[in-house]
Amino acid sequence: MYGGGNTFESIKATGLENEDPIKLAEFEARIERGEKIEPHDWMPQLYRKQLIRMIEQHAHSEIIGALPEGTWITRAPGFKRKLALMAKVQDEVGHAQLLYGAAETLGKPREQMLDDLVSGKSKYSNIFNYPAFTWADSCFISWLVDAGAIVNQLANARGSYGPYCRALERICAEESFHLKYGHHCVIHLATGTEKQREMMQAAINRWWAPMMHFFGPADKASVHSEILMRWKVKMSSNDEQRNQFLDMYVPKIWELGFTIPDPKLGKNEATGKWEYTEPDWEEFKRVINGDGPCNAERLAVRRTAEERGRWVRQALLAPKTQYVAPLA
Amino acid sequence: MNKSLDPRVNRLNIPTGELTPKVPLDQFGTFEVFVQIKEGKGYRHEGIVHAPNRDMAFLFAKEQFSRRFMCAGIFVVETRNVFVTAYTEDKDNIYSHISDTYPEDGEEEQYEIFHLEKRGKQHEHIGSVPAKNHQQALALAKPNFIDGDPIYNVWVVKTSDILFTEEEDKIMWNTLPEKKFRDASDYRAADKIKEFKERQA
């Protein structure tokens, strides 16, 4: 599970003035009653657009997210770790397919989504534009990036769109393995040799800033975000999710004797909120817009997969031919 | 391209410069997938796959929907072969809107009936009826379901349009015991943490 909490560009106008007020009221009443919205139900354009974008970005994050972890499959330490990492990467790619299927119920074809990914038109979770230098980086992703995604996805699973919730239910059920596996890998390094501990600490130092970026910048208070909360498209704010992640996982990192590269990081017991150095949002924007260490490679891999698999798909699509004896 | 940290990516020898552009949307068809979670239980709609034909749809469905969950059977049907009724709300049973008259054309064949019994849930396989066409199958199913809990939506599919799991294929659902590495239960580490903390103290 790899989706991040952020929606990368916000829609400027709500467009609600063009919607039928009676249908809109019925739609809102249904959500208010706790019922799910299904593909055949009437829904405002804003709801449809926002969900397509959200589910599509989540799906892209699953397939692109398989790349940095996949970097270490061939060199994972030992047969069992190789098997487990392969199983995890296979799960993630399967999750992407489930999510594309859910987004397709809203009217955007899967192939269109994949085209938009390759052309750079639609985004994926920014954290996967960073490289996995060592095996410990792969362990960080398996444990903590997945943990961050779980915080986000458990929230979204309570959302209002039926097909997305059902896909997330299946996805969440597979996540317990990912999280346990990742934690197990990190514990192994933490309790190992001095060199192993150094590797893990270096990975934490490298990944902390992207991890803080993962949940996105603080939501701006706007009519738009208020509507999306009311429609149960967005279930909690980026800051709430970041706080929940820190609350659950910082103690587990400290427990293993590691440090986190942020001198300000700590829980304010009075407010119950975590305090930290404000992440560098300029860097975040720069990387999202294409200038990260791995953006080009991630997309090149997808583009090459499309190009080199094309002849197979075209051969399968060709109309059936019929055998006859040769003429001469 | 710069050298990647991933040996698999380096082996791709990705050329620099533009690749040949892709043709616009040349998509595979859409297939609906139904899964039986346990022998003796009913089949339930689980999702879709895209595939060039039914056999490949079945293989993709097996990869996608029996990866880790219990699965005793799968069947697939191309989406355009599913006959769908309107949807109803509240206590309104869709069968009360189904006409008792129906066209008589076609050869008699078997049809499968699927019900949506609760909003927010998935369609479930209910049974089959012999009929000459989809409308007739729906009308013949009606007397059995007009009373009782409301049904919100019905799907009707010609049995011959479905690819079922054959009895002899069921061996594919057997999971090998040495695949424990795919389960969370295989990654217990509380003892290791405890021991580590004691060493630190």
Interface residues (C-beta under 8 A of the other chain):
Chain A: E35 K36 E38 H40 L67 G70 T71 I73 T74 R75 K80 L83 A84 A87 Q90 D91 G94 Q97 L98 G101 E104 P109 R110 E111 Q112 D115 V118 P131 A132 F133 G162 C165 R166 A167 R170 A173 E174 S176 F177 L179 K180 Y181 H183 H184 I187 H188 A190 T191 E255 L256 G257 A296 E297 A300 V301 R303 T304 E306 E307 R310 R313 Q314 L316 L317
Chain B: M1 N2 S4 L5 D6 P7 R8 V9 L12 I14 L19 T20 K22 P24 L25 D26 Q27 F28 T30 E46 G47 I48 V49 H50 P52 N53 M56 E63 Q64 R67 R68 F69 Y87 R119 G120 Q122 F181 R182 D183 A184 D186 Y187 R188 A189 K192 I193 E195 F196 K197 Q200
